[in-house]
Amino acid sequence: MASKSTPPKNAVLIFATIADTTWRMFTPVLSLLIGGILLDKRLETGALFSILGVCLGFIIAILLVRQQYNKVLKEETNAK
């Protein structure tokens, strides 16, 4: 039985998975959005590169989350 000072193993695993998924979703989208905004200001292109950055960031986020999902699925399959 786990002591009261340490959280249960499952809770830590769930928190780690949520944190890992969060950075995979937001980092590509936000970084490419900021890059797009800066490029739009420099080249005076309206919102062209901002929109492209968000779309590309969204695609990268999907690929990263899918990669994480496949890794977790593989680990669960190997554990059985």
N, C-alpha and C positions, 0 to 999 in steps of 0.2 A: 504494500500500500504506500502511496506517495505521501510524503510529509506535507504539512500545511504550508510550509514556506516555499515549496517548489510547485509550479503548476503541473497539471497532468500532461503526460506526453502527447496525447491527442490534441489538446488545446494549443500547445506550442507548434505542433505540426500544421494545424489549421491556420494559425496566425502566420506562420512562415510561408505557407502556400498563398495566402491572400496578399501578403506583402510582395511576394515574387510576381504574382499575376498583375498587381497594381503597377509596378514599375514597367513591366512589359507592355502595358496598355498605354500609359501616359507619357513615358519618356520619348518614344519616337514621334508621337503626335505633337507634343508641345515643343520639342526641339526643332522639328521641321517647320512648325508654324512660326516660331520666332525667327528662324532663318529665312522663311518666306517673307515675313514682314520686313525684315532688314533689307532683303533683296528688292522688294517692291519699292521701298523708300529710296534706295540708291538708284534704281533704274527707272523710277516713276512709271510703274506698270499697273497701277491700280491694285487690285487684289489677286492678280494672276498667280504669282508664286506662293502667296499665302494659301490659296485654295489647293494648288498642286501639292504644297507641303503637307497640308492636312490629309489629303487623299493618299499620298505616299506613306505618311506616318500611320494612317489607319491600316493600310495593307501590310506594312511591316509589323504592326501590333498584332494583327490577326495571325501572321506567320509565327511570331514569337510565342503567342499564347497556345497555338496549335502544337508547337514544338514542346512546350512545357507539358501540355496535356498528354502527348504521346509518351513523354519520358515518365510521367507518373503512372500512366496505364501500363507501361512496360515493367516498371518497378513492382506494381501490384501483381502483375501476372507472374513475375519471377518469384515473388514471395509466397505464392500459393503452391 
